[in-house]
């Protein structure tokens, strides 16, 4: 006989909802068609709360919480849209654009970029912060793929899919703060790394920082919905 499910009831944006113990606010919100913007989140991967786009307000707390790692609690009252949250999300997006060289008009992922789409959905029309314009390399050493550090937002989707789905553990983040950078193995050229050439990291990249050489400069069709299926198949084995 299966154990009873521990159900938590809460309020999100004035709507009474419920979720199982252990679920996150983001999961319950999406089950109830309540939209919360995300960049680092992807169904089928672990949550890291890296991008902070999914911040929400919780009643009686002055803090903002990343909904992707915030577990639901009985009686919780959550707000996902407010002037305060809009200000924080727009500021976060401005920091993304200012940190590296995201020039949409000449970017190979223009029109197929989650950072660009999120900025549009959040009403970001311009960046008030000074651009850093760092001199970052493009690693084209791989026979099939390209890594453009200028487009990377350090969401770690590629790191997680390579470790959790493929089991290859090729990708990692080197450095701290503004100097953080995506690296293959111990900072080897991608083409000389232990990459299995599966392409999963390219499929989950939200900005086109990882792309196929055959599609470099063209459209970037991606199919991240394959991750939950792969997880289900793996658990079944």
Residue pairs with C-beta under 8 A, 6 or more apart in sequence:
5 20
5 21
6 20
6 21
7 18
7 19
7 20
7 21
8 18
8 19
8 20
8 21
8 23
8 72
8 73
8 74
8 76
9 16
9 17
9 18
9 74
9 75
10 16
10 17
10 18
10 19
10 25
10 28
10 72
10 73
10 74
10 75
10 76
10 77
10 78
11 17
11 76
11 77
11 78
12 25
12 28
12 29
12 32
12 34
12 78
12 79
12 80
13 34
13 78
13 79
13 80
13 81
15 32
15 34
17 28
17 29
17 31
17 32
17 34
18 28
19 27
19 28
19 31
19 72
21 71
21 72
22 71
23 71
23 72
24 47
24 67
24 68
24 69
24 70
24 71
24 72
25 36
25 56
25 65
25 67
25 70
25 71
25 72
25 76
25 78
26 36
26 38
26 41
26 54
26 67
26 68
26 70
28 72
29 35
29 36
29 67
29 78
29 80
30 36
34 80
35 80
36 54
36 56
36 67
36 80
37 53
37 54
37 89
37 118
37 121
37 122
38 51
38 53
38 54
38 68
39 51
39 53
39 114
39 115
39 118
39 153
39 155
39 206
40 48
40 49
40 50
40 51
40 53
40 68
40 155
40 156
40 157
41 47
41 51
41 54
41 68
42 157
42 161
42 204
42 224
42 227
43 224
43 225
43 227
43 228
44 165
44 224
44 227
44 228
44 230
44 231
45 157
45 160
45 161
45 164
45 165
45 204
45 227
46 160
46 164
47 68
47 69
48 69
48 156
48 160
49 66
49 68
49 69
50 154
50 155
50 156
51 92
51 153
51 155
52 66
52 88
52 92
53 89
53 92
53 93
53 118
54 66
54 67
54 68
55 64
55 65
55 66
55 67
55 85
55 88
55 89
56 64
56 65
56 66
56 67
56 70
56 78
56 79
56 80
56 85
57 64
57 65
57 78
57 79
57 82
57 84
57 85
58 65
58 70
58 76
58 77
58 78
58 79
59 76
59 77
59 78
59 79
64 84
64 85
64 88
67 78
67 80
79 85
86 122
86 123
89 122
90 122
90 123
90 124
93 115
93 118
93 119
93 122
93 124
94 124
94 127
94 128
94 129
95 129
96 102
96 115
96 153
97 115
97 119
97 127
97 131
98 127
98 129
98 130
98 131
98 132
99 132
99 134
99 178
100 132
100 134
100 136
100 149
100 150
100 151
100 152
100 153
101 131
101 133
101 134
101 136
101 150
101 151
102 115
102 150
102 151
102 207
104 110
104 113
104 116
107 113
107 116
107 151
107 208
108 148
108 151
108 208
108 211
108 216
108 217
108 218
108 220
109 116
109 151
109 207
109 208
109 211
109 220
110 116
111 219
112 208
112 219
112 220
112 221
112 222
113 206
113 207
113 208
114 206
114 207
115 153
115 206
115 207
132 178
134 150
136 148
136 149
136 150
137 149
138 146
138 147
138 148
138 149
138 150
139 146
139 147
139 148
139 149
139 189
139 190
139 191
140 146
140 147
140 213
141 189
141 190
141 191
141 192
142 189
142 190
142 191
142 195
142 197
142 213
143 191
143 197
143 213
144 197
144 199
144 212
144 213
144 214
145 190
145 199
145 202
145 210
145 211
145 212
145 213
146 210
146 211
146 212
146 213
146 216
147 182
147 184
147 190
147 209
147 210
148 208
148 209
148 210
148 211
149 181
149 182
149 209
150 209
151 207
151 208
151 209
152 181
152 182
152 207
152 209
153 206
153 207
153 209
154 173
154 180
154 182
155 206
156 173
157 201
157 204
157 205
157 206
158 171
158 182
158 201
158 204
158 205
158 210
159 171
159 172
159 173
159 182
161 200
161 201
161 203
161 204
161 227
162 168
162 169
162 170
162 171
162 200
162 201
163 169
163 171
165 200
165 227
165 230
165 231
165 234
166 196
166 198
166 200
168 194
168 195
168 196
168 198
170 184
170 185
170 193
170 194
170 195
170 196
170 201
171 182
171 183
171 184
171 201
172 182
172 183
173 180
173 181
173 182
173 183
174 180
174 181
174 182
174 183
174 187
175 181
182 209
184 190
184 193
184 194
184 195
185 193
185 194
199 212
201 210
202 210
202 211
202 212
202 222
203 222
203 223
203 224
203 226
204 222
204 224
204 227
205 211
205 222
208 220
211 220
215 221
